[in-house]
């Protein structure tokens, strides 16, 4: 079990072994070789042990921050209601499994889920991370900062300020949340950088210069101090911020926009709704509930702002039956949860089946075939939503659709919305996202 599980999760750090990514690393190597003496002197201050770096920002600087016992408020899965006798009996029966699962999670389980926190892997990647850091500093004048979260963990960040360039994109800050073996030095922040955005990248607790371990509460605490830093130290408004995440980074990203609904938009790339179905591929059923009860992702998509989901049609990581079966991509479930929250009146079981029909399209031709086969009128769909929005100033959920006479009208609306919230990208999980595929989400 442990060998199979390790192999499955370590595919997350296969990104840097991807052919396209190796080409990117080659560019970094050329940059390193071409450093002038003055450039090397400039980089020297970034290369000493980060634990001796002075603190640039602390959560204590924000006096209005309200903390729970464990830190910032962390969304928990809803408990299932049972009879008292049944609950006690079940607790006794599963106690050994709970104990074993706790030991697994707090030992090798965490390292398998977040291989980027393993010291051996970081040591192997150190030359690559140094090259990536050199590129951020030299080419983009990146500023490295140490933040202290409310749990005491020190969070390693890199900020690239494009506001001085005068472009419209530079006025927007993209906060990037990396995958389970991703580092800001060579991670997804390179995509918005190509688009001229201001970008703030950060490393998970236990990754790079960040301290601690990447448990859910620590992840949320880290994300919170990153947002506070962006607003109170860097001078961005929440309405200026787009949160962009790749893979498991979707946990902190979705937490951020649910906790700070004023954030402009959320972009989730190759992300998923829950870790449990993916883990069940390689683990015994009896270990599932206690082991992964708390380790991922947003159990709902109660998000009111603009959202874009990027689904990779050849994804080999977040599919439960393999990349050839796009219907098992857990990004599908992420979309369905978003639609169910926003438009509960029309998202019936029949409607869910209709949306899954559209999600089963693995190519653009298949997608267009489904879309055009039912003669979806985009202008009509948009006018319905706009008229509803005019009458109501409240955020989601909406009861739009209750006046539809025929179910086909509701299906057409659902397909229209699904297409607005999700875009397909025909590639694998670990391929870097080109800037042509990164765009602000649709806003009604």
C-alpha positions in Angstrom: 0.0 0.0 0.0 2.6 2.5 1.0 4.7 2.0 -2.1 1.7 2.3 -4.4 0.4 5.4 -2.6 3.8 7.0 -2.6 4.2 6.4 -6.3 0.7 7.9 -7.0 1.2 11.0 -5.0 4.8 11.6 -6.1 3.5 12.1 -9.6 2.6 15.5 -8.3 6.3 16.5 -8.4 6.6 15.0 -11.9 5.9 18.5 -13.2 9.6 19.4 -13.2 10.4 16.3 -15.1 7.9 17.1 -17.8 9.5 17.8 -21.3 8.0 21.2 -21.5 9.2 22.0 -17.9 12.7 20.8 -18.7 12.8 23.3 -21.5 11.9 26.0 -19.0 14.6 24.8 -16.6 17.2 25.0 -19.4 16.3 28.7 -19.8 16.9 29.1 -16.1 20.3 27.4 -16.4 21.3 29.8 -19.2 20.3 32.7 -17.0 22.4 31.5 -14.2 25.5 31.1 -16.4 25.1 34.6 -17.8 25.0 36.3 -14.4 27.4 39.2 -14.2 29.5 39.9 -11.1 27.1 42.7 -10.1 24.1 40.3 -10.5 25.8 37.7 -8.4 26.4 40.3 -5.6 22.7 41.2 -5.8 21.7 37.5 -5.5 24.0 36.8 -2.6 21.6 38.2 0.0 19.0 35.7 -1.1 21.2 32.7 -0.7 21.9 32.5 3.1 19.8 30.5 5.5 16.3 31.9 5.5 15.8 31.3 9.2 18.2 34.2 9.8 16.1 36.5 7.6 14.4 39.4 9.5 10.7 39.3 9.7 9.1 41.6 7.1 5.4 41.2 8.2 3.6 39.5 11.0 -0.1 38.7 11.6 0.2 40.7 14.8 0.4 43.9 12.7 -3.3 43.4 11.9 -5.0 44.1 15.2 -8.5 43.3 13.9 -7.7 39.6 13.1 -9.9 37.3 15.0 -8.5 33.8 15.7 -10.1 30.6 16.7 -8.3 28.2 19.1 -6.3 26.6 16.2 -5.7 29.8 14.2 -7.9 31.3 11.5 -11.3 29.7 10.9 -11.0 26.5 9.0 -13.9 25.0 7.1 -14.7 21.5 8.4 -16.7 18.7 6.7 -20.2 18.4 8.1 -20.7 15.6 10.5 -23.3 12.8 9.8 -26.1 12.5 12.3 -26.6 9.1 13.8 -28.4 7.7 16.8 -26.5 7.8 20.1 -26.1 4.0 20.4 -25.1 3.6 16.8 -22.6 6.4 17.1 -20.9 4.9 20.2 -20.8 1.4 18.8 -19.3 2.7 15.6 -16.7 4.8 17.5 -15.6 1.7 19.4 -15.5 -0.4 16.3 -13.4 2.1 14.4 -11.1 3.2 17.2 -8.1 1.0 16.2 -8.4 2.3 12.6 -8.6 5.9 13.9 -5.4 5.4 16.0 -3.6 3.8 13.1 -4.7 6.5 10.7 -3.6 9.3 13.0 -0.1 7.7 13.2 0.0 7.4 9.4 -1.1 11.0 8.8 1.4 12.4 11.2 4.3 10.3 9.9 4.8 9.2 6.3 1.2 10.1 5.2 1.9 13.8 5.3 5.2 13.3 3.4 3.5 11.2 0.7 0.7 13.8 0.3 3.1 16.7 0.3 6.4 15.3 -1.0 7.7 18.9 -1.4 8.1 19.0 2.4 10.6 16.1 2.4 14.1 17.3 3.0 15.7 14.8 0.6 13.6 16.0 -2.3 14.3 19.6 -1.5 18.0 18.9 -1.4 17.8 17.2 -4.8 15.8 20.2 -6.2 18.0 22.9 -4.6 20.0 23.8 -7.7 16.8 24.1 -9.7 15.2 26.3 -6.9 18.2 28.5 -6.8 18.1 29.0 -10.6 14.4 29.8 -10.4 15.0 32.3 -7.6 17.8 33.9 -9.6 15.4 34.3 -12.6 12.7 36.0 -10.4 15.2 38.4 -8.9 17.2 39.2 -12.0 14.5 39.2 -14.7 11.5 40.4 -12.7 13.2 42.3 -9.7 11.4 40.0 -7.3 11.3 40.8 -3.6 11.7 38.0 -1.1 9.9 38.5 2.2 9.4 36.5 5.4 5.9 36.5 6.9 5.0 35.1 10.3 1.6 33.4 10.5 -0.6 33.2 13.6 0.7 29.7 14.4 4.3 31.0 14.5 5.3 29.4 11.1 7.5 31.6 8.9 6.3 31.8 5.3 8.7 32.3 2.5 7.3 34.6 -0.2 8.3 36.2 -3.5 6.6 39.4 -4.8 7.0 40.9 -8.3 5.6 44.4 -8.6 4.4 45.4 -12.1 2.5 48.5 -11.0 5.3 50.7 -12.0 5.2 49.4 -15.6 2.0 51.3 -16.2 0.0 48.4 -17.7 -3.5 47.6 -16.6 -2.5 44.0 -15.8 0.2 45.2 -13.4 -2.4 46.8 -11.2 -3.9 43.3 -10.5 -2.1 41.1 -8.0 -2.2 37.3 -8.7 -1.6 35.3 -5.5 -0.4 31.8 -6.5 -1.0 28.6 -4.5 1.3 25.8 -5.6 0.8 22.0 -5.8 1.9 19.3 -3.5 5.5 19.4 -4.7 5.5 23.0 -6.1 7.7 25.9 -5.0 7.2 29.5 -6.0 10.7 29.4 -7.5 9.7 27.1 -10.3 5.9 26.9 -9.9 2.7 28.3 -11.3 3.5 31.9 -10.7 5.5 31.9 -13.9 2.2 31.9 -15.8 0.7 35.2 -14.6 4.2 36.7 -14.8 4.1 36.1 -18.6 0.9 38.1 -18.7 2.4 41.2 -17.0 0.5 40.8 -13.7 1.9 41.7 -10.3 2.5 38.3 -8.7 2.9 37.1 -5.1 4.1 33.5 -4.6 4.5 31.6 -1.4 5.8 28.3 -0.2 3.7 25.8 1.8 4.7 25.3 5.4 7.8 23.0 5.4 8.6 23.9 1.8 11.8 25.9 0.9 12.3 28.6 3.4 8.9 28.2 5.1 8.8 26.4 8.4 6.2 24.0 9.9 4.2 21.2 8.3 1.5 21.5 5.6 -1.5 20.3 7.6 -4.8 22.0 6.7 -4.9 24.4 9.6 -1.3 25.5 9.0 -2.1 25.9 5.3 -5.0 28.2 6.0 -3.0 30.2 8.5 -0.3 30.7 5.9 -2.8 31.8 3.3 -4.3 34.2 5.6 -1.1 36.0 6.5 -0.2 36.1 2.7 -3.5 38.0 2.0 -3.0 40.3 5.0 0.5 41.1 3.7 -0.8 41.8 0.2 -3.4 44.3 1.6 -1.6 45.9 4.6 2.0 45.9 3.4 1.9 45.8 -0.4 -1.1 48.2 -0.7 -3.5 46.1 -2.8 -7.2 46.1 -2.3 -9.0 42.7 -2.1 -10.8 43.8 -5.2 -7.4 44.0 -6.9 -6.5 40.4 -6.2 -7.0 37.2 -8.2 -6.2 33.9 -6.4 -4.7 31.3 -8.8 -4.0 27.7 -7.8 -2.7 24.6 -9.3 -3.8 21.1 -8.2 -3.9 20.7 -4.4 -3.3 24.4 -4.0 -7.0 24.7 -4.7 -7.6 24.0 -1.0 -6.0 27.3 0.2 -7.2 29.2 -2.8 -10.9 28.2 -2.3 -10.5 28.8 1.5 -9.2 32.3 0.7 -12.1 33.4 -1.5 -14.7 31.9 0.9 -13.1 33.7 3.8 -12.6 37.0 1.8 -15.5 37.3 -0.6 -14.3 40.7 -1.7 -11.4 39.1 -3.6 -11.9 39.8 -7.3 -11.7 36.2 -8.7 -10.6 32.6 -8.3 -8.8 30.5 -11.0 -8.4 26.8 -10.2 -6.2 24.8 -12.6 -6.2 21.0 -12.5 -7.8 21.1 -9.1 -10.4 18.8 -7.5 -13.1 18.7 -4.9 -12.0 16.0 -2.5 -8.9 13.9 -1.9 -10.7 10.9 -0.6 -12.0 9.5 -4.0 -8.4 9.8 -5.4 -6.9 8.1 -2.4 -9.4 5.2 -2.6 -7.7 4.2 -5.8 -4.6 3.0 -3.9 -5.7 2.4 -0.3 -8.0 0.0 1.6 -11.6 1.2 2.0 -11.4 0.7 5.8 -8.7 3.4 6.1 -10.5 6.0 4.0 -12.7 8.0 6.4 -10.4 8.5 9.4 -7.2 8.9 7.3 -8.5 11.6 5.0 -11.3 13.1 7.1 -9.6 16.5 7.2 -6.9 16.6 4.5 -8.6 18.3 1.6 -10.4 20.2 -0.2 -13.2 22.6 0.1 -16.2 20.4 0.9 -18.4 22.9 -0.9 -17.9 25.7 -3.4 -19.8 28.4 -1.5 -18.1 31.1 -3.5 -19.9 34.2 -4.7 -17.3 35.9 -6.9 -16.1 35.1 -10.4 -14.6 31.6 -10.8 -12.8 29.8 -13.6 -12.1 26.1 -13.5 -9.4 24.8 -15.9 -9.9 21.1 -16.6 -7.0 19.2 -18.2 -8.6 16.6 -20.5 -5.6 14.2 -20.3 -5.1 14.6 -16.5 -3.6 11.4 -15.1 -3.6 12.5 -11.5 -7.0 13.6 -10.5 -9.0 11.0 -12.4 -10.2 8.0 -10.5 -10.1 5.5 -13.4 -7.4 6.9 -15.6 -6.8 9.8 -18.0 -8.7 8.1 -20.8 -11.9 8.5 -18.8 -12.6 12.2 -18.6 -15.9 11.5 -16.8 -13.8 10.5 -13.7 -12.0 13.8 -13.5 -12.7 15.2 -10.1 -12.7 18.7 -11.6 -16.2 17.7 -12.8 -17.4 17.4 -9.3 -15.9 20.8 -8.4 -18.0 22.4 -11.1 -21.1 20.5 -10.1 -20.7 21.7 -6.5 -20.3 25.3 -7.7 -23.5 25.0 -9.8 -25.5 23.3 -7.0 -24.6 26.1 -4.6 -25.3 29.0 -7.0 -28.4 27.7 -8.7 -30.0 25.1 -6.4 -33.5 25.3 -7.9 -32.5 24.0 -11.3 -29.7 21.6 -10.3 -31.9 18.6 -9.9 -30.8 15.0 -10.4 -31.9 15.2 -14.0 -30.0 18.5 -14.5 -26.8 17.0 -13.0 -27.1 14.1 -15.5 -27.4 16.7 -18.3 -24.3 18.6 -17.1 -22.4 15.4 -16.9 -23.3 14.7 -20.5 -21.5 17.9 -21.4 -18.6 17.1 -19.1 -18.1 13.8 -20.9 -17.0 15.7 -24.0 -13.2 15.3 -24.1 -12.4 17.4 -27.1 -13.6 20.7 -28.4 -15.4 19.1 -31.3 -17.4 16.8 -28.9 -18.1 19.8 -26.7 -19.5 21.8 -29.6 -21.5 18.9 -30.8 -23.3 18.6 -27.4 -23.7 22.3 -27.1 -25.0 22.9 -30.7 -27.1 19.8 -30.7 -29.5 21.3 -28.2 -29.4 24.7 -29.9 -28.1 26.6 -26.9 -28.8 30.3 -27.4 -26.0 32.2 -25.5 -27.8 35.5 -25.8 -31.0 34.2 -24.4 -29.2 32.5 -21.5 -27.3 35.7 -20.7 -30.4 37.8 -20.8 -32.2 35.5 -18.3 -29.4 35.8 -15.8 -29.0 39.6 -16.3 -32.7 40.2 -15.8 -32.6 38.1 -12.6 -29.5 40.0 -11.4 -31.2 43.3 -12.0 -34.0 42.5 -9.6 -31.7 41.2 -6.8 -28.6 42.7 -5.2 -28.0 39.6 -3.0 -25.1 37.3 -3.7 -25.6 33.6 -4.4 -27.4 31.2 -4.1 -30.1 32.3 -6.6 -33.5 30.8 -7.2 -33.3 31.6 -10.9 -35.0 28.9 -13.1 -38.1 28.2 -11.1 -40.2 29.8 -13.9 -38.9 27.5 -16.6 -41.8 25.5 -18.2 -39.7 22.8 -19.9 -36.8 21.0 -18.4 -34.9 21.5 -21.6 -34.8 25.3 -20.8 -33.1 24.5 -17.5 -30.6 22.2 -19.2 -29.7 24.8 -21.7 -29.1 27.3 -18.9 -26.9 24.8 -17.1 -24.8 24.0 -20.1 -24.3 27.8 -20.7 -23.2 28.3 -17.1 -21.0 25.2 -17.1 -19.2 26.5 -20.2 -18.7 29.9 -18.6 -17.2 28.5 -15.4 -15.0 25.7 -16.9 -12.6 25.6 -19.8 -10.8 22.6 -21.2 -7.1 22.5 -21.7 -6.0 19.4 -23.7 -2.9 18.4 -21.8 -1.7 16.4 -18.8 -1.7 17.4 -15.1 1.9 18.6 -14.8 2.3 20.6 -18.0 2.9 24.3 -17.2 -0.1 26.5 -18.1 0.6 28.9 -21.0 -0.5 32.5 -20.5 -2.9 32.0 -23.4 -5.0 29.7 -21.1 -4.9 32.1 -18.2 -7.6 34.7 -18.1 -9.9 36.4 -15.6 -13.1 34.5 -15.0 -16.4 35.3 -16.6 -18.3 37.9 -14.7 -22.1 38.5 -15.2 
